[in-house]
Amino acid sequence: MTTPPPAAPAPAQPLSEADDKLWASLAHLGGIIGILPSLIIWLVLKDRGPKTNVEAKEALNFQIIATIVIVGSYILGTILAIVLIGFLFYLIAIAAQIVVVIFSIMGFVKVNGGGSYRYPVTVRFIK
């Protein structure tokens, strides 16, 4: 006698409108601490809420660009520190981190207020 195959797990329930707005907002605000919050929110909740899908994807695209600029600036600054101009790249990296915090907070406020937010300088890697 064979055992029946296990039942497939039930699909996750869609997010309520309030939760969808909350997670979409938090995807932007998470940019303050880096790329992981928007990545996790997008991967876990993209199919459960349309606003979360759009806003987390937007935040993730911005965080990818910001991470490339910040890490690249630190690498170039370290390499060029011998020539005494490397500190300029450290300043660029610090300025980029400040811009990330400002844009993340702006995105949080806009989405939490019911709107949608598009970062002004972003290459959209994830479509």
C-alpha positions in Angstrom: 0.0 0.0 0.0 1.4 3.4 -1.0 1.0 6.6 0.8 -0.6 9.5 -1.0 1.7 12.3 -1.9 1.7 15.2 0.5 -0.8 18.0 -0.2 0.6 21.2 -1.8 0.8 24.1 0.7 -2.0 26.6 0.4 -1.1 29.8 -1.4 -0.4 32.7 0.8 -3.3 35.1 1.4 -3.2 38.5 -0.4 -2.2 41.4 1.8 -4.9 43.7 3.0 -4.8 47.2 1.6 -3.3 48.6 4.8 -0.7 45.9 5.0 0.2 46.3 1.3 0.8 50.1 1.9 2.8 49.4 5.1 5.1 46.9 3.4 5.5 49.1 0.3 6.5 52.0 2.6 8.9 49.8 4.7 10.6 48.7 1.5 11.7 52.3 0.9 12.5 53.0 4.5 14.6 49.9 4.8 17.1 51.6 2.4 18.5 53.4 5.3 20.2 50.2 6.5 21.0 48.8 3.1 19.8 46.6 0.2 18.6 43.6 2.2 15.2 45.0 3.5 13.9 45.9 0.1 15.2 42.6 -1.4 13.6 40.5 1.3 10.3 42.4 1.1 10.2 42.1 -2.6 11.1 38.4 -2.7 8.7 37.4 0.1 5.7 39.7 -0.6 5.8 40.5 -4.3 3.0 38.1 -5.2 0.8 39.1 -2.2 0.3 42.8 -2.8 0.5 44.8 -6.0 1.7 48.0 -4.3 4.3 46.1 -2.4 5.5 44.5 -5.7 5.9 47.9 -7.4 7.4 49.9 -4.6 9.8 47.2 -3.3 11.0 46.7 -6.8 11.6 50.4 -7.2 13.4 50.6 -3.8 15.5 47.5 -4.8 16.6 49.0 -8.1 17.7 52.2 -6.3 19.6 50.3 -3.7 21.5 48.3 -6.3 22.8 51.5 -7.9 23.5 53.0 -4.5 25.5 50.0 -3.4 27.5 49.9 -6.6 28.4 53.7 -6.2 29.2 53.4 -2.5 31.3 50.2 -2.7 33.0 51.4 -5.9 33.9 54.8 -4.3 35.4 53.1 -1.2 37.4 50.7 -3.4 38.7 53.6 -5.6 39.3 55.8 -2.6 41.4 53.0 -1.0 43.4 52.4 -4.2 44.0 56.1 -4.8 44.7 57.0 -1.2 48.4 56.7 -1.9 48.1 59.5 -4.4 46.3 61.8 -1.8 43.2 62.2 -3.9 41.5 59.1 -2.6 39.8 61.1 0.2 37.6 62.6 -2.5 36.1 59.1 -3.3 35.4 58.7 0.4 33.5 61.9 0.4 31.6 60.7 -2.7 30.7 57.5 -0.8 29.6 59.4 2.3 27.5 61.8 0.1 25.9 58.8 -1.6 25.0 57.3 1.7 23.4 60.6 2.8 21.4 60.7 -0.5 20.3 57.1 0.1 18.9 58.0 3.5 17.1 61.1 2.2 15.6 59.4 -0.8 14.6 56.4 1.4 12.8 58.6 3.9 11.1 60.5 1.0 9.9 57.3 -0.5 8.6 56.1 2.8 6.6 59.3 3.5 5.2 59.4 -0.1 4.1 55.7 -0.1 2.9 55.8 3.5 0.7 58.7 2.5 -0.9 56.6 -0.2 1.1 57.7 -3.3 3.8 56.0 -5.3 7.5 57.0 -5.4 10.0 56.8 -8.2 13.7 57.5 -7.4 15.0 60.3 -9.6 18.3 58.5 -10.6 17.8 54.8 -10.9 18.5 52.2 -13.5 15.7 49.7 -13.3 17.5 46.3 -13.3 14.4 44.5 -12.1 11.4 45.0 -14.4 
